[in-house]
Amino acid sequence: MILYTSDINKTAKRGRAPGWPMDRAMDRAIERSMTQTADSSDKGGAVYQPINMKRGAIIYGCISVFCLIVFLIYDRFSHNVRSPFMTFLFAWPLLLGFLPALWILLIRSLPQPNRFTLNVYNSGVAALTVSSMMRGVFEIAGTTSPLQTGLMVAGTVMWMVGAGSYIVTLARR
């Protein structure tokens, strides 16, 4: 096989070595993504997905059930050493995620949260849930960690910023 400079230059422009076996498949995928983003040029080239609170409520419900299962399995093998942070691990996603999403979903007059609000709020709930799991494991093991406390503080701040952002959205309406 003889490689000419023009062949190398053509493939170098595409960012792939000559003879890449998936050239056509990658080109089709790139073309598809370019046609999808062409409709949303006002969003900075990213594909805009509307916020789906029903999906969020289902995901938070599944996370709550998963956390309950984790607690039940952990409790089974913990030799009757318990921590309230592990026992009520499922409460963080249930009370701060599932119920607010269900509330926004059922009360149609409430506005949908914007992407910033949802991202910060969800990050806060995730940080609080993970921090609670870490604290429960540390308490059962009989130790502590400053990282867990920092994660709890960061999660609380993110949750409060997300909730505050939604309250500002409600006030502007």
N, C-alpha and C positions, 0 to 999 in steps of 0.2 A: 504494500500500500504506500503510495507516494502522497505526502502532504505538501500542498502548496501554501505559500504565504497567504494568499487570498482566503483559503479555507480556514486557516488559523485565525485570521482577522475577523471573519464572519462569525465564527463561534465564540471568539473572545468578546465580541460585542454583546453576545447573549449571556456571557458569564459561564460558559460550559466548555469543557474540553471537546475536541473533535471526536466524533464517533460515539457520543453519549447515547446509550440505548433508549432512553426515554425522551428524546428530543421532541417528537411529535406529541406525546402525551402532555409534556410540560408546556409546550406551546399552546395546546388547546386549553389547558387549565389557566394559563396566563390570559388568553383571550377571553375566557369566560369571566375571570375576575375583573378584567378591564371593562367588560360590558355591564357587569353588575355595579361597578362603581361609577360608571358614566351617568347613571340616573341620579346619583347622590353627590354631584360635584359641589353642591353648596355645603356639604358636611365635611369638607376637607379630604375627599377621596375615600373615606371609609364607608362601608355599607352600614346604613342606619337601620337598627332594629328597634321597633317600638317596645316599650316596657310592658311586660306581660305579668301582671300581679297574680294571676291564677297559677302560672308556672312557679312563681316565687313562693306562693303559699304551699304548693305541693312539695317543692324542694325542702322548704323549712319543716314541713310535716315529716318528710322522710328522714331528715337529719335528726329531728327529735326522737323518732322511733329508733334510729341507729344509736343515738347516745343512750337511750334507755336499755337497749340490748347490750351495749358496751358495759354499762353499769351492772346489769344482771350477771354477765359473764365474769366481770372483775370481782363482784361481790361473792360469787360462788367460790372463787379461789383465794379470797383474801383472809381466810382464817378468822372471820368475824371481826376484823379490824375495819372500821368504817370512817368515812369522811363525808360531811355534808356537801362538800364541793363535788364529790363524785356521785353521791346519792341523787342530788338534784341537778346533775349535768344536763339532763334533757330539758330543764326549765328555761335555760337561756335561749335556745332556738325556738322553743314553743312560745314563750311569753313575749320575746322581743322580735321574733321573725314571723312565725305562723299567724299569731293573732292580729298583729298590725296589717299584714298583707291581706288577711281575710276581711278585716274591717274596711280597708280601702276598696276591696273587691265588692263587698256587699253594699256599702253605702255609695251609690253611684254619683252622688253630688260632690263627693270629695275628689279633688284633682289628683292625677297621677303624679308621683314624685319624678323629678328630673333625674338625669343619669348621674350627676354629681352626688345628689342626695342619696340615691340608692347605693352607689358604690361605697360611699363613706359609711353609711348606716350598716350595710352588709359586712363591711370589713370590721366594724366595731363589734357586731354580734359574733362574728367568727373569732375575733381575738378574745372576747370574753368567754366563749365556749372552750377554746383551747386552753386558756389560762385556768379556767375552772378544772379542767381535766388534769392539767399539770399540778395544780395545788392539791387536788385529791390524791394523786399518785404520791406526791411528796409527803403529805400528811400521813398516809398509810405507811410509807417507808420510814417515817420518823425524821425527816429532814426538811429544809427550806431552801429557797433559791430567790435571789433578788431579781432574776430575770422574769420569774412568774409575776412578781409584783409590778414590774415595769410593763409587762404585757397587759395586766389587768387595768393599769392606769391608762395605757394607750388605747385599749379597747373601749374604756369608758369615755375617753375624750372623743374618739371617732364616733361612737354611738350618739353622744350628746351633740356633736357638730351635725351629724346626719338628721337627727330629730329636730334640732334647731333650724336647719335649712328647710325642712318640710313645714315647720310652723311659720317661717317667714313666707313660704309659698302660699300657705293658707291665709295669712294676714294680707298679702297683696291682692288676693282674689276678691 
